[in-house]
Each structure stands twice: as structure tokens, then as C-alpha cells.
Amino acid sequence: QRKNPFSSDDRLASKPAHTHRGDPTYGRPPEGSRTEQRGKDAHSHVGKEVEELCLIIRSTGQVGEDGHVSVTFGQLFETYVTISNKVVGILLRARKHGLVHFEGEMLWQGKDDDVVITLL
């Protein structure tokens, strides 16, 4: 019970260190913990998937007049879905990092097959 943060008995429950929004450790796992390591591993894995997506776009797309490689979502989906079922999520992450550009907030198979994705 001493380590149970949900215990209502104040003399037994340990008080967790409270952090506030401005604190750099707010919302982060303790340094050196297994949770922190799992997060780092997941971040690395997603980074590799973004890299692979960019390579697929480069190899399947067409070079435009501006020198950027572009591909339609339908073509990319058909090529990339055999590698990973997380095409849209990886595209969103790549856009967040400024690696690709496309119109709209979300892409849907069938409906957005003609949307052009440009590798930046």
C-alpha cells in the first residue's frame, strides 16, 4: 500500500512528486526507466518507417518541373500497403517533419486516390 498512489489512507500512500505544465519533466517517464526506453525504441522505429516511405515515394514517383518527386496517394497506397498497413499515419508523421506535402488533413483510400503527395 505504501506505493499505491490510489490509496486514500494518507499515512500509507506515498505522495508522488507533482510536476506542473512548465516543468521539463511534465508528461515524461522517469529518466532511465523501461518506459522511457520503450518510447525511444518506438520513436526510432517510426523514424525508420518515415525514411522508408520517402524512399518509396522517390522510387515510384515522377520528377516534376520544380524538381520535386510527386506521386498520387492511390499509387503510393498500392505500393506501400504491402510493406506496412500504417501508410496514412506515416504520411502524417512525414508531413509533420516537413518531408512531404499534400492537401487536406487526412487521406482516405478510394476518396483521395488522386491527391498528389510531393517529396520535399
Secondary structure, DSSP 4 states (H G I P E B T S, - for coil): -TT-TT---TTTSPPPPP--TTSTTTT-PPTT-HHHHHHHHHHHHHHHHHHHHHHHHHHHSEE-TTS-EEEEHHHHHHHHTTT-S-HHHHHHHHHHTTSEE-SSS---TTTTTT-EEEE-
